[in-house]
Every structure is written in C-alpha cells, then in structure tokens.
Amino acid sequence: MLLLVSYLSIPLFLGLFPPTQALSQTLTGQIRALVVGGFASLVRAIPDLISVAVILGLSVLLMRASNAWFKAVELGNLRLRWFYPEWARPTARLVGIGILLLGAVLAYPYIPGANSKAFQGAGLFVGVLAALGSSAVAANLIGGLMLTYTRAYQEGDRVSINGTVGIVHDSALLVTRLRTPVTKW
C-alpha cells in the first residue's frame, strides 16, 4: 500500500517544479493508461468470469444432489439390488471428485489469462509435481477401492493384519481404522 501511495504521489510532487513537469505528465499518462487498460480488461473478462461462476455453481449443485442421493442409499431410504449401502460413502466421494474435475475442465477455457505462457507453465509444474508424488497415493487408493468394492470386510468384522487383531471401526479409500483390544504390560 505504501508503494502504491508513493508511486501515485511522485507525479504530483514532480508537477510542482517547472523543470520536472514534463516527466510528471508522462508518469501521469502512464498511470492513467495502466488504470484504464486494467479496467477495460476487467470489463472484457466479466462474461468469462460469469461463465466460470455458472459452471462452478452447477458443479456444486450437482455434487450436492449426488451426495443426497448416495446418502439416501447409505441410510437405506433408496435400495438398489446391485449396490450395497456400504459402497455409498466411497462412491459419493469418487463421484464428487469426478464432478469437481469435470467442472474445472469445463471452466478452464473461460479463466482470464488461461492461454498465457505463465499460466501454462504453472499448470505444467503442478502436473509434474502431481505425477511425481502420486504413485504411492494411487497404489493406496486402488487398494482401498479393491477392498471396498470386493466387500472383503465390513464395519464390525474382526480382522488380523500383520499379526494385529482388531475390529474394523471405519473404512475409507485410503485408510481402515481398527479398534484393537487394550493389553496391560
């Protein structure tokens, strides 16, 4: 804020002295051109920003409808012969992620500056980071999907994993929580 005030006050102070009045007028013209250009860019971007808002709004509404549908399946209010109620929560998360990604892909072309080299470079950098860091997460996610959709165990089942015996307390795509008996030392 201090830099902005300083930059705006420099032409004012330079205009007070006759030898620097031409420099003051040049700086004032540059500031005016910058402000007018920025405002014009903002006005040109309004339709694209409205498109992004509409796409993201529809995505949120679709996610809420999907979550409500899967919640009804989980609670037993909606029964499907081929879909087990314990599949509802992980499937709702997967569908929600899919809807969110689809919304982002549809909104991307409307983001102001999306075609700039800097935006493309940042996207490439994020893509490389995701590719390098996702191998372990992807393996765990696929393992969680396999355990969930093959119905290998359900909440309340007693299981033994690497010699640890416990009761399945909670199951998600990336983690399964066991309640183990307390032993006294």
CNS distance restraints for C-alpha pairs under 8 A (distance, minus, plus):
assign (resid   1 and name CA) (resid   5 and name CA) 6.26 0.50 0.50
assign (resid   2 and name CA) (resid   6 and name CA) 6.05 0.50 0.50
assign (resid   3 and name CA) (resid   7 and name CA) 5.99 0.50 0.50
assign (resid   4 and name CA) (resid   8 and name CA) 6.14 0.50 0.50
assign (resid   5 and name CA) (resid   9 and name CA) 6.01 0.50 0.50
assign (resid   6 and name CA) (resid  10 and name CA) 6.20 0.50 0.50
assign (resid   7 and name CA) (resid  11 and name CA) 7.75 0.50 0.50
assign (resid   8 and name CA) (resid  12 and name CA) 7.42 0.50 0.50
assign (resid   8 and name CA) (resid  31 and name CA) 7.95 0.50 0.50
assign (resid   9 and name CA) (resid  13 and name CA) 6.33 0.50 0.50
assign (resid  10 and name CA) (resid  14 and name CA) 6.06 0.50 0.50
assign (resid  10 and name CA) (resid  24 and name CA) 7.67 0.50 0.50
assign (resid  11 and name CA) (resid  15 and name CA) 5.98 0.50 0.50
assign (resid  11 and name CA) (resid  23 and name CA) 7.62 0.50 0.50
assign (resid  11 and name CA) (resid  24 and name CA) 4.42 0.50 0.50
assign (resid  11 and name CA) (resid  25 and name CA) 7.16 0.50 0.50
assign (resid  11 and name CA) (resid  27 and name CA) 6.03 0.50 0.50
assign (resid  11 and name CA) (resid  28 and name CA) 6.10 0.50 0.50
assign (resid  12 and name CA) (resid  16 and name CA) 6.88 0.50 0.50
assign (resid  12 and name CA) (resid  24 and name CA) 6.95 0.50 0.50
assign (resid  13 and name CA) (resid  17 and name CA) 7.69 0.50 0.50
assign (resid  13 and name CA) (resid  24 and name CA) 7.99 0.50 0.50
assign (resid  14 and name CA) (resid  20 and name CA) 5.38 0.50 0.50
assign (resid  14 and name CA) (resid  21 and name CA) 5.97 0.50 0.50
assign (resid  14 and name CA) (resid  23 and name CA) 7.15 0.50 0.50
assign (resid  14 and name CA) (resid  24 and name CA) 5.25 0.50 0.50
assign (resid  15 and name CA) (resid  20 and name CA) 6.30 0.50 0.50
assign (resid  15 and name CA) (resid  21 and name CA) 4.48 0.50 0.50
assign (resid  15 and name CA) (resid  22 and name CA) 7.84 0.50 0.50
assign (resid  15 and name CA) (resid  23 and name CA) 7.95 0.50 0.50
assign (resid  15 and name CA) (resid  24 and name CA) 5.22 0.50 0.50
assign (resid  15 and name CA) (resid  25 and name CA) 7.49 0.50 0.50
assign (resid  16 and name CA) (resid  20 and name CA) 7.88 0.50 0.50
assign (resid  16 and name CA) (resid  21 and name CA) 7.06 0.50 0.50
assign (resid  17 and name CA) (resid  21 and name CA) 6.21 0.50 0.50
assign (resid  20 and name CA) (resid  24 and name CA) 6.24 0.50 0.50
assign (resid  21 and name CA) (resid  25 and name CA) 6.22 0.50 0.50
assign (resid  22 and name CA) (resid  26 and name CA) 6.27 0.50 0.50
assign (resid  23 and name CA) (resid  27 and name CA) 6.21 0.50 0.50
assign (resid  24 and name CA) (resid  28 and name CA) 6.04 0.50 0.50
assign (resid  25 and name CA) (resid  29 and name CA) 6.06 0.50 0.50
assign (resid  26 and name CA) (resid  30 and name CA) 6.27 0.50 0.50
assign (resid  27 and name CA) (resid  31 and name CA) 6.18 0.50 0.50
assign (resid  28 and name CA) (resid  32 and name CA) 6.06 0.50 0.50
assign (resid  29 and name CA) (resid  33 and name CA) 6.03 0.50 0.50
assign (resid  30 and name CA) (resid  34 and name CA) 6.09 0.50 0.50
assign (resid  31 and name CA) (resid  35 and name CA) 6.17 0.50 0.50
assign (resid  32 and name CA) (resid  36 and name CA) 6.02 0.50 0.50
assign (resid  33 and name CA) (resid  37 and name CA) 5.83 0.50 0.50
assign (resid  34 and name CA) (resid  38 and name CA) 6.01 0.50 0.50
assign (resid  35 and name CA) (resid  39 and name CA) 6.10 0.50 0.50
assign (resid  36 and name CA) (resid  40 and name CA) 6.05 0.50 0.50
assign (resid  37 and name CA) (resid  41 and name CA) 6.07 0.50 0.50
assign (resid  38 and name CA) (resid  42 and name CA) 6.15 0.50 0.50
assign (resid  39 and name CA) (resid  43 and name CA) 6.20 0.50 0.50
assign (resid  40 and name CA) (resid  44 and name CA) 6.15 0.50 0.50
assign (resid  41 and name CA) (resid  45 and name CA) 6.09 0.50 0.50
assign (resid  42 and name CA) (resid  46 and name CA) 6.37 0.50 0.50
assign (resid  45 and name CA) (resid  49 and name CA) 6.08 0.50 0.50
assign (resid  45 and name CA) (resid 112 and name CA) 6.34 0.50 0.50
assign (resid  46 and name CA) (resid  50 and name CA) 6.06 0.50 0.50
assign (resid  47 and name CA) (resid  51 and name CA) 6.21 0.50 0.50
assign (resid  48 and name CA) (resid  52 and name CA) 6.25 0.50 0.50
assign (resid  48 and name CA) (resid 110 and name CA) 4.95 0.50 0.50
assign (resid  48 and name CA) (resid 111 and name CA) 6.57 0.50 0.50
assign (resid  48 and name CA) (resid 112 and name CA) 7.10 0.50 0.50
assign (resid  49 and name CA) (resid  53 and name CA) 6.16 0.50 0.50
assign (resid  49 and name CA) (resid 110 and name CA) 6.89 0.50 0.50
assign (resid  49 and name CA) (resid 111 and name CA) 6.79 0.50 0.50
assign (resid  49 and name CA) (resid 112 and name CA) 7.62 0.50 0.50
assign (resid  50 and name CA) (resid  54 and name CA) 6.11 0.50 0.50
assign (resid  51 and name CA) (resid  55 and name CA) 6.13 0.50 0.50
assign (resid  51 and name CA) (resid 107 and name CA) 7.36 0.50 0.50
assign (resid  51 and name CA) (resid 110 and name CA) 6.73 0.50 0.50
assign (resid  52 and name CA) (resid  56 and name CA) 6.08 0.50 0.50
assign (resid  52 and name CA) (resid 107 and name CA) 5.17 0.50 0.50
assign (resid  52 and name CA) (resid 108 and name CA) 7.95 0.50 0.50
assign (resid  52 and name CA) (resid 110 and name CA) 6.18 0.50 0.50
assign (resid  52 and name CA) (resid 111 and name CA) 6.90 0.50 0.50
assign (resid  53 and name CA) (resid  57 and name CA) 5.87 0.50 0.50
assign (resid  54 and name CA) (resid  58 and name CA) 6.08 0.50 0.50
assign (resid  55 and name CA) (resid  59 and name CA) 6.14 0.50 0.50
assign (resid  55 and name CA) (resid 103 and name CA) 6.19 0.50 0.50
assign (resid  55 and name CA) (resid 106 and name CA) 7.24 0.50 0.50
assign (resid  55 and name CA) (resid 107 and name CA) 6.24 0.50 0.50
assign (resid  56 and name CA) (resid  60 and name CA) 6.18 0.50 0.50
assign (resid  56 and name CA) (resid 103 and name CA) 6.03 0.50 0.50
assign (resid  56 and name CA) (resid 104 and name CA) 7.59 0.50 0.50
assign (resid  56 and name CA) (resid 107 and name CA) 7.42 0.50 0.50
assign (resid  57 and name CA) (resid  61 and name CA) 6.26 0.50 0.50
assign (resid  58 and name CA) (resid  62 and name CA) 6.02 0.50 0.50
assign (resid  59 and name CA) (resid  63 and name CA) 6.08 0.50 0.50
assign (resid  59 and name CA) (resid  99 and name CA) 6.29 0.50 0.50
assign (resid  59 and name CA) (resid 100 and name CA) 6.40 0.50 0.50
assign (resid  59 and name CA) (resid 103 and name CA) 5.73 0.50 0.50
assign (resid  60 and name CA) (resid  64 and name CA) 6.18 0.50 0.50
assign (resid  60 and name CA) (resid 100 and name CA) 7.86 0.50 0.50
assign (resid  61 and name CA) (resid  65 and name CA) 6.20 0.50 0.50
assign (resid  62 and name CA) (resid  66 and name CA) 6.06 0.50 0.50
assign (resid  62 and name CA) (resid  99 and name CA) 7.46 0.50 0.50
assign (resid  63 and name CA) (resid  67 and name CA) 6.05 0.50 0.50
assign (resid  63 and name CA) (resid  95 and name CA) 7.89 0.50 0.50
assign (resid  63 and name CA) (resid  96 and name CA) 5.52 0.50 0.50
assign (resid  63 and name CA) (resid  99 and name CA) 6.61 0.50 0.50
assign (resid  63 and name CA) (resid 100 and name CA) 7.82 0.50 0.50
assign (resid  64 and name CA) (resid  68 and name CA) 6.12 0.50 0.50
assign (resid  65 and name CA) (resid  69 and name CA) 6.18 0.50 0.50
assign (resid  66 and name CA) (resid  70 and name CA) 6.21 0.50 0.50
assign (resid  66 and name CA) (resid  92 and name CA) 6.84 0.50 0.50
assign (resid  66 and name CA) (resid  95 and name CA) 7.54 0.50 0.50
assign (resid  66 and name CA) (resid  96 and name CA) 7.38 0.50 0.50
assign (resid  67 and name CA) (resid  71 and name CA) 5.94 0.50 0.50
assign (resid  67 and name CA) (resid  92 and name CA) 5.86 0.50 0.50
assign (resid  67 and name CA) (resid  96 and name CA) 7.66 0.50 0.50
assign (resid  68 and name CA) (resid  72 and name CA) 6.22 0.50 0.50
assign (resid  69 and name CA) (resid  73 and name CA) 6.46 0.50 0.50
assign (resid  70 and name CA) (resid  74 and name CA) 6.10 0.50 0.50
assign (resid  70 and name CA) (resid  88 and name CA) 5.23 0.50 0.50
assign (resid  70 and name CA) (resid  89 and name CA) 6.89 0.50 0.50
assign (resid  70 and name CA) (resid  91 and name CA) 7.82 0.50 0.50
assign (resid  70 and name CA) (resid  92 and name CA) 5.93 0.50 0.50
assign (resid  71 and name CA) (resid  75 and name CA) 6.11 0.50 0.50
assign (resid  71 and name CA) (resid  88 and name CA) 6.92 0.50 0.50
assign (resid  71 and name CA) (resid  89 and name CA) 7.45 0.50 0.50
assign (resid  72 and name CA) (resid  76 and name CA) 6.10 0.50 0.50
assign (resid  72 and name CA) (resid  77 and name CA) 5.01 0.50 0.50
assign (resid  72 and name CA) (resid  78 and name CA) 5.44 0.50 0.50
assign (resid  73 and name CA) (resid  77 and name CA) 5.97 0.50 0.50
assign (resid  73 and name CA) (resid  78 and name CA) 4.74 0.50 0.50
assign (resid  73 and name CA) (resid  79 and name CA) 6.08 0.50 0.50
assign (resid  73 and name CA) (resid  80 and name CA) 7.80 0.50 0.50
assign (resid  73 and name CA) (resid  85 and name CA) 5.79 0.50 0.50
assign (resid  73 and name CA) (resid  88 and name CA) 6.31 0.50 0.50
assign (resid  74 and name CA) (resid  78 and name CA) 8.00 0.50 0.50
assign (resid  74 and name CA) (resid  85 and name CA) 4.55 0.50 0.50
assign (resid  74 and name CA) (resid  86 and name CA) 6.49 0.50 0.50
assign (resid  74 and name CA) (resid  87 and name CA) 7.77 0.50 0.50
assign (resid  74 and name CA) (resid  88 and name CA) 5.37 0.50 0.50
assign (resid  74 and name CA) (resid  89 and name CA) 7.12 0.50 0.50
assign (resid  75 and name CA) (resid  85 and name CA) 7.33 0.50 0.50
assign (resid  76 and name CA) (resid  85 and name CA) 6.93 0.50 0.50
assign (resid  79 and name CA) (resid  83 and name CA) 7.80 0.50 0.50
assign (resid  80 and name CA) (resid  84 and name CA) 7.43 0.50 0.50
assign (resid  83 and name CA) (resid  87 and name CA) 7.02 0.50 0.50
assign (resid  84 and name CA) (resid  88 and name CA) 7.28 0.50 0.50
assign (resid  86 and name CA) (resid 154 and name CA) 7.85 0.50 0.50
assign (resid  87 and name CA) (resid  91 and name CA) 5.94 0.50 0.50
assign (resid  87 and name CA) (resid 148 and name CA) 6.90 0.50 0.50
assign (resid  87 and name CA) (resid 149 and name CA) 6.84 0.50 0.50
assign (resid  88 and name CA) (resid  92 and name CA) 5.88 0.50 0.50
assign (resid  89 and name CA) (resid  93 and name CA) 6.40 0.50 0.50
assign (resid  90 and name CA) (resid  94 and name CA) 6.28 0.50 0.50
assign (resid  90 and name CA) (resid 148 and name CA) 7.99 0.50 0.50
assign (resid  90 and name CA) (resid 172 and name CA) 6.62 0.50 0.50
assign (resid  90 and name CA) (resid 173 and name CA) 6.56 0.50 0.50
assign (resid  91 and name CA) (resid  95 and name CA) 6.03 0.50 0.50
assign (resid  92 and name CA) (resid  96 and name CA) 5.94 0.50 0.50
assign (resid  93 and name CA) (resid  97 and name CA) 6.16 0.50 0.50
assign (resid  94 and name CA) (resid  98 and name CA) 6.17 0.50 0.50
assign (resid  95 and name CA) (resid  99 and name CA) 6.11 0.50 0.50
assign (resid  96 and name CA) (resid 100 and name CA) 6.11 0.50 0.50
assign (resid  97 and name CA) (resid 101 and name CA) 6.09 0.50 0.50
assign (resid  98 and name CA) (resid 102 and name CA) 6.06 0.50 0.50
assign (resid  99 and name CA) (resid 103 and name CA) 6.09 0.50 0.50
assign (resid 100 and name CA) (resid 104 and name CA) 6.21 0.50 0.50
assign (resid 101 and name CA) (resid 105 and name CA) 6.14 0.50 0.50
assign (resid 102 and name CA) (resid 106 and name CA) 6.12 0.50 0.50
assign (resid 103 and name CA) (resid 107 and name CA) 6.01 0.50 0.50
assign (resid 104 and name CA) (resid 108 and name CA) 5.90 0.50 0.50
assign (resid 105 and name CA) (resid 109 and name CA) 7.89 0.50 0.50
assign (resid 107 and name CA) (resid 111 and name CA) 6.70 0.50 0.50
assign (resid 108 and name CA) (resid 114 and name CA) 6.88 0.50 0.50
assign (resid 109 and name CA) (resid 114 and name CA) 6.32 0.50 0.50
assign (resid 109 and name CA) (resid 115 and name CA) 7.88 0.50 0.50
assign (resid 110 and name CA) (resid 114 and name CA) 7.41 0.50 0.50
assign (resid 113 and name CA) (resid 119 and name CA) 6.87 0.50 0.50
assign (resid 114 and name CA) (resid 119 and name CA) 5.78 0.50 0.50
assign (resid 114 and name CA) (resid 120 and name CA) 7.18 0.50 0.50
assign (resid 115 and name CA) (resid 119 and name CA) 6.84 0.50 0.50
assign (resid 115 and name CA) (resid 120 and name CA) 6.88 0.50 0.50
assign (resid 116 and name CA) (resid 120 and name CA) 6.33 0.50 0.50
assign (resid 117 and name CA) (resid 121 and name CA) 5.98 0.50 0.50
assign (resid 118 and name CA) (resid 122 and name CA) 6.14 0.50 0.50
assign (resid 119 and name CA) (resid 123 and name CA) 6.18 0.50 0.50
assign (resid 120 and name CA) (resid 124 and name CA) 6.17 0.50 0.50
assign (resid 121 and name CA) (resid 125 and name CA) 6.17 0.50 0.50
assign (resid 122 and name CA) (resid 126 and name CA) 6.21 0.50 0.50
assign (resid 123 and name CA) (resid 127 and name CA) 6.07 0.50 0.50
assign (resid 124 and name CA) (resid 128 and name CA) 6.19 0.50 0.50
assign (resid 125 and name CA) (resid 129 and name CA) 6.29 0.50 0.50
assign (resid 126 and name CA) (resid 130 and name CA) 6.10 0.50 0.50
assign (resid 127 and name CA) (resid 131 and name CA) 6.11 0.50 0.50
assign (resid 128 and name CA) (resid 132 and name CA) 6.15 0.50 0.50
assign (resid 129 and name CA) (resid 133 and name CA) 6.08 0.50 0.50
assign (resid 130 and name CA) (resid 134 and name CA) 5.70 0.50 0.50
assign (resid 131 and name CA) (resid 135 and name CA) 7.27 0.50 0.50
assign (resid 133 and name CA) (resid 137 and name CA) 7.69 0.50 0.50
assign (resid 134 and name CA) (resid 138 and name CA) 5.76 0.50 0.50
assign (resid 135 and name CA) (resid 139 and name CA) 6.22 0.50 0.50
assign (resid 136 and name CA) (resid 140 and name CA) 6.24 0.50 0.50
assign (resid 137 and name CA) (resid 141 and name CA) 5.98 0.50 0.50
assign (resid 138 and name CA) (resid 142 and name CA) 6.08 0.50 0.50
assign (resid 139 and name CA) (resid 143 and name CA) 6.15 0.50 0.50
assign (resid 140 and name CA) (resid 144 and name CA) 6.06 0.50 0.50
assign (resid 140 and name CA) (resid 173 and name CA) 7.82 0.50 0.50
assign (resid 140 and name CA) (resid 174 and name CA) 5.91 0.50 0.50
assign (resid 141 and name CA) (resid 145 and name CA) 6.14 0.50 0.50
assign (resid 141 and name CA) (resid 173 and name CA) 5.76 0.50 0.50
assign (resid 141 and name CA) (resid 174 and name CA) 5.57 0.50 0.50
assign (resid 142 and name CA) (resid 146 and name CA) 6.15 0.50 0.50
assign (resid 143 and name CA) (resid 147 and name CA) 6.24 0.50 0.50
assign (resid 143 and name CA) (resid 173 and name CA) 7.86 0.50 0.50
assign (resid 144 and name CA) (resid 148 and name CA) 6.04 0.50 0.50
assign (resid 144 and name CA) (resid 172 and name CA) 6.99 0.50 0.50
assign (resid 144 and name CA) (resid 173 and name CA) 4.37 0.50 0.50
assign (resid 144 and name CA) (resid 174 and name CA) 5.66 0.50 0.50
assign (resid 144 and name CA) (resid 175 and name CA) 7.35 0.50 0.50
assign (resid 145 and name CA) (resid 149 and name CA) 5.96 0.50 0.50
assign (resid 145 and name CA) (resid 173 and name CA) 5.96 0.50 0.50
assign (resid 146 and name CA) (resid 150 and name CA) 5.78 0.50 0.50
assign (resid 147 and name CA) (resid 151 and name CA) 6.05 0.50 0.50
assign (resid 147 and name CA) (resid 152 and name CA) 5.44 0.50 0.50
assign (resid 147 and name CA) (resid 153 and name CA) 7.40 0.50 0.50
assign (resid 148 and name CA) (resid 152 and name CA) 6.88 0.50 0.50
assign (resid 148 and name CA) (resid 153 and name CA) 7.79 0.50 0.50
assign (resid 148 and name CA) (resid 171 and name CA) 7.98 0.50 0.50
assign (resid 148 and name CA) (resid 172 and name CA) 7.87 0.50 0.50
assign (resid 148 and name CA) (resid 173 and name CA) 7.39 0.50 0.50
assign (resid 153 and name CA) (resid 157 and name CA) 6.26 0.50 0.50
assign (resid 153 and name CA) (resid 168 and name CA) 7.91 0.50 0.50
assign (resid 154 and name CA) (resid 168 and name CA) 6.91 0.50 0.50
assign (resid 154 and name CA) (resid 171 and name CA) 7.83 0.50 0.50
assign (resid 155 and name CA) (resid 167 and name CA) 7.62 0.50 0.50
assign (resid 155 and name CA) (resid 168 and name CA) 4.97 0.50 0.50
assign (resid 155 and name CA) (resid 169 and name CA) 5.62 0.50 0.50
assign (resid 155 and name CA) (resid 170 and name CA) 6.15 0.50 0.50
assign (resid 155 and name CA) (resid 171 and name CA) 7.11 0.50 0.50
assign (resid 156 and name CA) (resid 167 and name CA) 5.69 0.50 0.50
assign (resid 156 and name CA) (resid 168 and name CA) 5.22 0.50 0.50
assign (resid 156 and name CA) (resid 169 and name CA) 6.34 0.50 0.50
assign (resid 157 and name CA) (resid 167 and name CA) 5.55 0.50 0.50
assign (resid 157 and name CA) (resid 168 and name CA) 5.55 0.50 0.50
assign (resid 158 and name CA) (resid 165 and name CA) 7.12 0.50 0.50
assign (resid 158 and name CA) (resid 166 and name CA) 5.65 0.50 0.50
assign (resid 158 and name CA) (resid 167 and name CA) 4.40 0.50 0.50
assign (resid 158 and name CA) (resid 168 and name CA) 6.39 0.50 0.50
assign (resid 159 and name CA) (resid 165 and name CA) 5.69 0.50 0.50
assign (resid 159 and name CA) (resid 166 and name CA) 5.64 0.50 0.50
assign (resid 159 and name CA) (resid 167 and name CA) 6.18 0.50 0.50
assign (resid 159 and name CA) (resid 168 and name CA) 7.09 0.50 0.50
assign (resid 160 and name CA) (resid 164 and name CA) 5.33 0.50 0.50
assign (resid 160 and name CA) (resid 165 and name CA) 4.27 0.50 0.50
assign (resid 160 and name CA) (resid 166 and name CA) 6.47 0.50 0.50
assign (resid 161 and name CA) (resid 165 and name CA) 6.49 0.50 0.50
assign (resid 164 and name CA) (resid 180 and name CA) 7.71 0.50 0.50
assign (resid 165 and name CA) (resid 180 and name CA) 6.40 0.50 0.50
assign (resid 166 and name CA) (resid 178 and name CA) 5.36 0.50 0.50
assign (resid 166 and name CA) (resid 179 and name CA) 5.24 0.50 0.50
assign (resid 166 and name CA) (resid 180 and name CA) 4.35 0.50 0.50
assign (resid 166 and name CA) (resid 181 and name CA) 6.85 0.50 0.50
assign (resid 167 and name CA) (resid 178 and name CA) 5.30 0.50 0.50
assign (resid 167 and name CA) (resid 179 and name CA) 5.13 0.50 0.50
assign (resid 167 and name CA) (resid 180 and name CA) 6.53 0.50 0.50
assign (resid 168 and name CA) (resid 176 and name CA) 7.20 0.50 0.50
assign (resid 168 and name CA) (resid 177 and name CA) 6.10 0.50 0.50
assign (resid 168 and name CA) (resid 178 and name CA) 4.60 0.50 0.50
assign (resid 168 and name CA) (resid 179 and name CA) 6.41 0.50 0.50
assign (resid 169 and name CA) (resid 176 and name CA) 7.66 0.50 0.50
assign (resid 169 and name CA) (resid 177 and name CA) 5.44 0.50 0.50
assign (resid 169 and name CA) (resid 178 and name CA) 5.20 0.50 0.50
assign (resid 169 and name CA) (resid 179 and name CA) 5.94 0.50 0.50
assign (resid 170 and name CA) (resid 176 and name CA) 5.78 0.50 0.50
assign (resid 170 and name CA) (resid 177 and name CA) 5.07 0.50 0.50
assign (resid 170 and name CA) (resid 178 and name CA) 7.13 0.50 0.50
assign (resid 171 and name CA) (resid 175 and name CA) 6.25 0.50 0.50
assign (resid 171 and name CA) (resid 176 and name CA) 4.35 0.50 0.50
assign (resid 171 and name CA) (resid 177 and name CA) 6.26 0.50 0.50
assign (resid 172 and name CA) (resid 176 and name CA) 5.95 0.50 0.50
